[in-house]
Amino acid sequence: MAEGDELAARIEQAAVTVEGIERQADPDGVRYSVDGVLFAVVAAGRASFRLRPDVAEAALATPDVHAASLGPGWVELRPAGPDQFALDRASSWFTAAARYAGESPRRRTH
């Protein structure tokens, strides 16, 4: 399985454990939201997550992560190669982002 496929598969595994997840697939990948609040985008070997500010700041200090172009609090993980730790972080960040989206007022989305 290619690294991008592993990343997408790990995110999908996390998605089935969280209630209320909405998925929208398009040619660029899959967008995940809770109650209409976008919190993750997965496409072609990368995943972006909207995290609490303190979590996003810590995430930016980890390998293969940079600020995503989706707005404040968004980070993008793009693993350079097979990396179990990156897949574990992606799964954890997905769950944290879903929880944060569920707590966030709609006006804070981008």
Summary of the structure (lengths in Angstrom):
residues: 110
radius of gyration: 12.6
end to end distance: 32.5
largest distance: 38.8
contacts: 334
relative contact order: 0.22
helix: 39%
strand: 28%
